[in-house]
Amino acid sequence: MRALLESDTGFYYLIGLFTIAVFLVSLAALAILGPAGLGAAELGGLVVGFLVFMLVYFISIAVHRLEEGDGT
């Protein structure tokens, strides 16, 4: 884990994984604690939007690696 934190790219990957974990916990909390629950339309919109966001995030990390020449 320490090796990941030594490079910018590794740090960005860890932040991405942390963001995914927070999203999953918040979805579970919303489904359990929400007064009307979580419908299929709401769930689909949230998940698709989040997946598009994470796709762009990880593509930007790949571009950063190519620009910097960071092979790690």
Order of alpha helices (4+ residues) and beta strands (2+ residues): alpha-alpha-alpha
